């Protein structure tokens, strides 16, 4: 995991460049700079036509404005939340700062077809503390503790957590941090592997994600992202086998 801000294209509505906005879009004035040709229609005709154009433009603008409102209403941003509710049985709800994820209603808004495995280069308590810091602007959905595999959930799976550094990948994936450092294999305990495998198996079942290496990936495998995590000691063959056996 990179301890820098994620999702830099995020706008105040929770989207990025080109996303629909509640206030619609303002077109150019079609009459600006227009010159009437010498042999054109009558003044009365121009006035009637101009009024129709203005009325049509007003209706179109109102339509865009209403569409914008409906888009954000049905995008899931207003979907009710139950405080403390978790997606994984037995997980502890420890919410990330609201600036570190974006409210959504996945998979209705965005299909979920990937699970991303992270290693924070930090302890479990420090990882939680960083994700609860609103200035960090990043978080995963889950954090696992090394010694016993305890699972903390920081964001609901229906929401978009900023965990990969790639906006489209954030929208399609669930992110999981595993306490430890990439060059310290002693953090990769049997308890954490087993707990993570159960967690990932449940995610795959919920969203019909194949339990394979194409769909369960490391942070270092995100296109265009240069990362080490989860590191060279992460045993992918063993891990995928465990996920499939759950």
Buried (B, 14 or more C-beta within 10 A) or exposed (E): BBEEBBBEEBEEBBBBEEBBBBEBEEEEEEEEEEEEEEEEEEEEEEEEEEEEEEEEBEEEBEEBBEEBBEBBEEBBBEBEEEEEEBBBEEBBEEBBBEBBBBBBBBBEBBEBBBBBBBBBBBBBEEBBEBBBBEEBBBBBBBBBBBEEBBBBBBBBBBBBBBBBBBBEBBBBBBBBBBBBBBEEBEBBBEBBBBBBBBBBBBBBEBBEBEBEEEBBBBBBBBEEEEBBBBBEBBEEEEBBEBBEEB
